[in-house]
């Protein structure tokens, strides 16, 4: 029995190490939270960041459960094993909700990014304007220009009022340092639109959350099996007769 408990203890410890790794991966949801601070104007609602927020919360709980699981893997008390199971149930609820929300938003990214066109239309060229700052930051980071392509700028109020055949400097390809945004040399300008690139980036984050959730579900099942076997094969209790005075 002692050898069997040792095997399941090692099995639980490996599962908990995987939970720790999944917790670190879950903390990557903070990437989307950071991006929301910069690109919040492009999203139709705050709810798009809920999967990332829950991923961060789940990541913290996974780190705690992973450390606690490694601790109880060498213990013989059923009380600690039961507490670990309850922690895993909390993780299951958080991870399940995160995966469901991520799947929901994956199917309607085009709706979540509906304000993108309006923000581009509100571009003023003033570096202090929130819409202008958001558009320039997006185009520089994603190396894109316009919503669908650079010709979208021809239909914006900013372009019509500027009376110049130019797009914002943030549209310039980074490899061409002498680019000034002129439409006479479109080869110097990023041709791909920002909506497609932003959707790809968000899909990558959402897919990562969903894949991590599936891995966590599998590891939790492994942990439950290991804990159940450890609680089942408890060492016999030692009793002794109390001395009578």
Residue, then its C-alpha position, 0 to 999 in steps of 0.5 A: x500500500x505504501x508503494x501505491x501511495x507513493x506512485x499516486x503521490x508522484x502522479x499528483x505532484x506531476x499534475x500539480x506542476x502542470x497546473x502551475x505551468x497552466x497558471x503561468x499561461x493563464x496570466x498571459x490574459x493580462x496581455x489583452x487587459x493591457x491592450x484594452x487600455x490602449x485599444x478600448x475605443x475599438x471595442x463595442x463593450x467592456x465584456x470582450x475582456x472578461x475572458x482575459x480577466x477570468x484567465x488572470x484570476x484563474x491563473x492566480x488560483x491555478x498557481x495557488x492550487x498547484x503549490x498546495x497540491x505539491x504540498x499535500x502530495x506528500x501528506x497523509x491527512x484526508x483533510x488537506x486532500x479534501x481541501x485541495x479537491x474543493x480548490x480544484x472545483x473553484x478552478x473548474x468553475x472559473x476555467x469553464x466560464x472563461x472557456x465559454x466566454x472566449x468561445x462566445x466572443x470568438x464567434x462575434x469578433x466582427x460585432x465587438x470591433x464594430x466601432x473601429x470604422x467610427x474611430x478612424x472617421x473621427x481621426x483628427x491628426x491631433x496627437x492629444x485626441x484619444x481617437x487619433x492616439x488610438x489609431x496611430x498606436x494601432x497602425x504602428x504596432x500592427x503595421x497596417x493602414x486603414x480599416x480594410x486598406x490604405x484607400x479607406x483614408x480617402x473617405x475620412x473627413x481628416x483626408x478631405x480637410x487636409x487637402x493633401x494626398x497623404x495618409x498618416x505617418x503611422x501608415x508608413x512601412x517601418x522598413x522605409x524610414x524616408x516615408x512621409x505618407x504620400x499616396x504617390x508612392x503606395x509601395x512605402x505604405x502598409x497595404x493590409x487593413x487594421x481590422x483583419x490584423x486586429x482580429x487575427x491577434x485577438x483570435x490568437x489570444x482567444x484560442x490560447x485561452x481555450x486551449x489552455x482551458x482544455x489542458x487544465x480540464x484534463x490535468x484536473x481530472x488527473x489530479x482528482x483521480x490521484x487525490x481519490x486514490x490517496x484518500x482511498x489508500x490511507x495508512x491504517x490508524x495506530x491506536x493504543x490503550x490509554x493508561x488508567x490512573 
